[in-house]
Amino acid sequence: MTHSHQRNAWAHLSAAISVAVVLAAGPTTAAAQDKPLEVIVYPILVQAPIFGASIDLPALPVVPPGNGGEGGELRGSTDVSLNTLYMAAITVRANRWFVDARGQWADLTASRSSPGVTIETQARFFTIRGGPTLGHGISATAGLRRVSGTLDATLELPALGESVSGHINPVLYDPLVGLDWRQRTGAFIFEGNVQGGGFGVGTDADVSGEFNVSWRFTPHTDLRVGYGFFYYKISSDDVTVGSFSRKLESSQTLHGPIAGFAIVF
């Protein structure tokens, strides 16, 4: 069963911040650019994700057609909601390879009044990836993402004067493959990546992408701004909905501007 919901990307917010940083550019040294090995620690990375979600609670006997469902199925999508997501990261980079590890945590909520849908997520993600540099700043990557947390979904049934809810608490491991791109021009480092995974091993689908501009205003400090996107879909076979055990399917989207500060070794 397929699901869709609008993704309204506020990329101009990130672009405005990027322009401001570019105007403040300063010089850097050639020696800093040619390090054989560098370690970059991001103790602070903050994203303001626009969070939207959809949920499907199929084959509910309590739901007649015309009350938010068709043929006994109940489904709904939230409007987008601005939330906050915190991250920390570390990257080890050599001339021909790199390894990147990142933790992300957020409590996200989105709702819609008609039909009445509320989805709350306490999300925890840990991602490690890396790979060899193929040339021209492009690297092939492979990795693993741990997805954990809780999801609570409530759907209102006005015609029945009732509501039904579903709850899952998954811990899933997604294999990832992707591409990474990195170019440095003076004091500025441009980076982008795209990752895909899940493949039904962990989540049903897992797609993410990111573009960043970092300003190395001293040899040992970076400021980063960018924009990120993350979509994943989860299915669970053991969810109690009302008094019924049913399969719950949920897809979630997070995207928004990113800002952070790094220490370079």
Secondary structure, 3 states (H helix, E strand, C coil): CCCCCCCCCCHHHHHHHHHHHHHCCCCCCHHHHCCCEEEEEEEEEEECCEEEEEEEECCCCCCCCCCCEECCEEEEECCCEECCEEEEEEEEEECCEEEEEEEEEEEEEEEECCCCEEEEEEEEEEEEEEEEEEECCEEEEEEEEEEEEEEEEEEEECCCCEEEEEEECCEEEEEEEEEEEEEEECCEEEEEEEEEECCCCCCCEEEEEEEEEEEEEECCEEEEEEEEEEEEEEEEEEEEECCEEEEEEEEEEEEEEEEEEEEEC
